Each structure stands twice: as structure tokens, then as C-alpha cells.
Amino acid sequence: MEFLRALSWEEALALKGERPDAVPIQGGTDVMVEINFDVRRPGALLDLNPVAELTSWETADGRLRIGAGVPYARLIAELGDRAPGLAQAARTVGSPQIRNRGTVGGNLGAASPAGDCHPPLLAAGAQVEVESAADGVRMIPAEEFYVGVKRNALREDELIRAVWVEPAPGPQQFSKIGTRNAMVIAVCSFALALDPARGRVGTGIGSAAPTPIRATEAEEFLAGELDWDAPLDGAVAARFGELVGRAAAPIDDVRGTAAYRRHALSVMARRTLTWAWNDHLAEGGTAR
Ligand SMILES: Cc1cc2nc3c(=O)[nH]c(=O)nc-3n(C[C@H](O)[C@H](O)[C@H](O)COP(=O)(O)OP(=O)(O)OC[C@H]3O[C@@H](n4cnc5c(N)ncnc54)[C@H](O)[C@@H]3O)c2cc1C
């Protein structure tokens, strides 16, 4: 196996263009497990760790541009206020070791339906910045990025540069069910993002369909029913939960049954809405 090491973003793109079969490696917390278990044996690895551009985040055009190589530990430490949904999800990932090495770009590259970054990115309307030496930059909306089980929209010569999200315009919440509290793959997960000024609701469902998905009918229902100045209507919250459960397309597997996942999603949707609503009212209610 060849080991290619890129020292800059331009060099990484050039190497990927020359060797589309090279598997990018950032934290290695997915790639090394696959190699160790002989799930794959690529002809080459493309090490992105020396590429400093990937490990920073910035604010550009009023949005956060989070480099693909920013690890979970830094999302938690540095972006808890601006991207609270993503930071909450990051807190649930693996162990301290995995959170120090594992990155948002690696989560997107792996595109597991159970990956914890995906629901908050979907709920926040994130965009994934990808680039190739031949065709330049493409901005892919999160909901178009996941195209199948562990498959994403990257072309073979493209790399993930960053993920873009608006600094949270309102409360965001994330909830994950596992068989224990740490080092656990989600049985299912749910993220909610409220945007009071625009009257919008964003959702993301994890581990309950072939790809991470939004619950669009539930979003539209809730955005239409919410009175942003009033206490949360229990019937509206319950219906929102039902619609989230209905949006999922889960399977029975070793981690849980399809029926349990649907039920759990309904409960998580109601709970996250209640928490987010309490945050919204604590901030003084409507901004519309
Ligand atoms: C013990 C353990 C516990 C875990 N717990 C969780 C958990 O709770 N939740 C969770 O979501 N995940 C979990 N994971 C999986 C893993 O940690 C995450 O998916 C992590 O985000 C991967 O990031 P990484 O930087 O290590 O990726 P890598 O392993 O380096 O790469 C992952 C994939 O992304 C591709 N890739 C990486 N960077 C780029 C790039 N810039 N452009 C294009 N492709 C790229 C790689 O080629 C590979 O296909 C766990 C893993 C382990 C080993």
C-alpha cells in the first residue's frame, strides 16, 4: 500500500486527481478500523493531516466555514455557542480519544447512516464544500450529500474541504439513543433547529433510513402551527413527533427494531422540541 502525504490543499487535490483510488485519511478512526479488519485494502492512502487549511474554522459571508479536519473536541470547545446542535452531537461521539482524532470531514466521508454529525447538519441546512483539481469547488446541500448506505455525492477526484453552516439563528437540540451512554453507535438519533426570525424549522434523522434524512412534512407542519410567542401546544408537539416517526424508513437490525426506532424518534422529536421551546421562550420569545 502506498502512503501519499499532502503538505497543502493544492497538493492534496493534485494527488487525488492523479490517484483517484487513493483513500483520504484524516483522523483514521474509520479508515484504520476498515484496514485492520480487512474490510478494504486500498492501493494508496492519502494523508491529509499535514494540510493546515483543513484544521481551522472561520466566519465568512456571515456563515461558519468549518474545515473538514476540525476534530470533535474542537467543535465542542470552540463552537458550542455558534453551532450548538453540531457540538451536542460531537459530545456523544465515541470516547475522548475518538473525539480528539475523529473529524466532521471524516464523518461526511464515511457517510454512515448512523454518523452523528449528519442530523444536526441537515437540520441547520448545512452545505458541504468539495473540490477537485480539474473542476474546482462544488457546494453540495447536506440533504443531497448522502446518496446511499455509506455513500456520498463525492466524485472520485474530489475531496471535502469544509462544511458551511449559519451561526445558529435560534435553539438547536440533538438527541441520540444507544444501548449505553458512551462509545455507542446510534440506534437512532434526531436533531432539531429552530429559526424564530424566519419562522423555520429544520430536522435531521439518523440511523433510521438508508441515509440520514430530513423529516420535511414534520418541518412544514410545525412551522405552520407554531405560535412563536406562546407556550408550546402539547397536541402540536405530539403531532410533530408522529410525523417525524413516519418520515423514517428504519429496518430491524442488531441494534433495534424498526418499530422501536419509529417510536423512539417520535419521543425524541417531542422532547427536543420541548427543550428548544424552553430555550426560545427563555430568550424572550418571538423575533418575528
Ligand atoms: C471506537 C469508535 C467509536 C466511534 N464512535 C462514533 C460515534 O459515536 N459516532 C459517530 O458518528 N462515529 C463514531 N465513530 C466513527 C468515526 O470516529 C467517525 O465517523 C469520525 O468522524 C471519522 O473521522 P476521521 O477523521 O477519523 O475519518 P477517517 O477515518 O480519516 O476517514 C473516514 C472516511 O472519510 C474519508 N475522508 C476523510 N477526510 C476526507 C476528506 N477531507 N475528503 C474526502 N474524504 C475524506 C476517508 O477516506 C474515509 O472514507 C467511532 C469510531 C470508533 C473507532
PDBQT file of the ligand as one rigid body, heavy atoms in Angstrom, charges set to zero:
ROOT
HETATM    1  C1  LIG A 301     -14.299   3.297  18.902  1.00  0.00    +0.000 C 
HETATM    2  C2  LIG A 301     -15.032   4.156  17.880  1.00  0.00    +0.000 A 
HETATM    3  C3  LIG A 301     -16.160   4.838  18.274  1.00  0.00    +0.000 A 
HETATM    4  C4  LIG A 301     -16.841   5.627  17.346  1.00  0.00    +0.000 A 
HETATM    5  N1  LIG A 301     -17.974   6.295  17.761  1.00  0.00    +0.000 NA
HETATM    6  C5  LIG A 301     -18.646   7.058  16.875  1.00  0.00    +0.000 A 
HETATM    7  C6  LIG A 301     -19.829   7.745  17.287  1.00  0.00    +0.000 A 
HETATM    8  O1  LIG A 301     -20.248   7.692  18.447  1.00  0.00    +0.000 OA
HETATM    9  N2  LIG A 301     -20.481   8.491  16.345  1.00  0.00    +0.000 N 
HETATM   10  C7  LIG A 301     -20.026   8.591  15.053  1.00  0.00    +0.000 A 
HETATM   11  O2  LIG A 301     -20.660   9.284  14.257  1.00  0.00    +0.000 OA
HETATM   12  N3  LIG A 301     -18.915   7.944  14.654  1.00  0.00    +0.000 NA
HETATM   13  C8  LIG A 301     -18.223   7.175  15.518  1.00  0.00    +0.000 A 
HETATM   14  N4  LIG A 301     -17.099   6.520  15.103  1.00  0.00    +0.000 N 
HETATM   15  C9  LIG A 301     -16.691   6.608  13.699  1.00  0.00    +0.000 C 
HETATM   16  C10 LIG A 301     -15.650   7.723  13.408  1.00  0.00    +0.000 C 
HETATM   17  O3  LIG A 301     -14.961   8.094  14.564  1.00  0.00    +0.000 OA
HETATM   18  C11 LIG A 301     -16.327   8.961  12.810  1.00  0.00    +0.000 C 
HETATM   19  O4  LIG A 301     -17.019   8.652  11.613  1.00  0.00    +0.000 OA
HETATM   20  C12 LIG A 301     -15.305  10.077  12.528  1.00  0.00    +0.000 C 
HETATM   21  O5  LIG A 301     -15.990  11.270  12.263  1.00  0.00    +0.000 OA
HETATM   22  C13 LIG A 301     -14.385   9.760  11.355  1.00  0.00    +0.000 C 
HETATM   23  O6  LIG A 301     -13.486  10.858  11.219  1.00  0.00    +0.000 OA
HETATM   24  P1  LIG A 301     -11.942  10.615  10.872  1.00  0.00    +0.000 P 
HETATM   25  O7  LIG A 301     -11.319  11.956  10.710  1.00  0.00    +0.000 OA
HETATM   26  O8  LIG A 301     -11.319   9.683  11.833  1.00  0.00    +0.000 OA
HETATM   27  O9  LIG A 301     -12.119   9.914   9.441  1.00  0.00    +0.000 OA
HETATM   28  P2  LIG A 301     -11.172   8.897   8.658  1.00  0.00    +0.000 P 
HETATM   29  O10 LIG A 301     -11.215   7.542   9.273  1.00  0.00    +0.000 OA
HETATM   30  O11 LIG A 301      -9.839   9.502   8.419  1.00  0.00    +0.000 OA
HETATM   31  O12 LIG A 301     -11.979   8.886   7.262  1.00  0.00    +0.000 OA
HETATM   32  C14 LIG A 301     -13.337   8.440   7.223  1.00  0.00    +0.000 C 
HETATM   33  C15 LIG A 301     -13.815   8.428   5.782  1.00  0.00    +0.000 C 
HETATM   34  O13 LIG A 301     -13.855   9.752   5.269  1.00  0.00    +0.000 OA
HETATM   35  C16 LIG A 301     -12.967   9.884   4.164  1.00  0.00    +0.000 C 
HETATM   36  N5  LIG A 301     -12.358  11.200   4.290  1.00  0.00    +0.000 N 
HETATM   37  C17 LIG A 301     -11.726  11.737   5.370  1.00  0.00    +0.000 A 
HETATM   38  N6  LIG A 301     -11.410  13.024   5.141  1.00  0.00    +0.000 NA
HETATM   39  C18 LIG A 301     -11.830  13.303   3.886  1.00  0.00    +0.000 A 
HETATM   40  C19 LIG A 301     -11.794  14.493   3.063  1.00  0.00    +0.000 A 
HETATM   41  N7  LIG A 301     -11.270  15.652   3.507  1.00  0.00    +0.000 N 
HETATM   42  N8  LIG A 301     -12.335  14.408   1.821  1.00  0.00    +0.000 NA
HETATM   43  C20 LIG A 301     -12.886  13.254   1.370  1.00  0.00    +0.000 A 
HETATM   44  N9  LIG A 301     -12.980  12.129   2.101  1.00  0.00    +0.000 NA
HETATM   45  C21 LIG A 301     -12.450  12.156   3.348  1.00  0.00    +0.000 A 
HETATM   46  C22 LIG A 301     -11.992   8.726   4.285  1.00  0.00    +0.000 C 
HETATM   47  O14 LIG A 301     -11.431   8.335   3.051  1.00  0.00    +0.000 OA
HETATM   48  C23 LIG A 301     -12.905   7.642   4.841  1.00  0.00    +0.000 C 
HETATM   49  O15 LIG A 301     -13.680   7.068   3.827  1.00  0.00    +0.000 OA
HETATM   50  C24 LIG A 301     -16.385   5.729  16.009  1.00  0.00    +0.000 A 
HETATM   51  C25 LIG A 301     -15.211   5.044  15.619  1.00  0.00    +0.000 A 
HETATM   52  C26 LIG A 301     -14.540   4.262  16.552  1.00  0.00    +0.000 A 
HETATM   53  C27 LIG A 301     -13.287   3.556  16.114  1.00  0.00    +0.000 C 
ENDROOT
TORSDOF 0
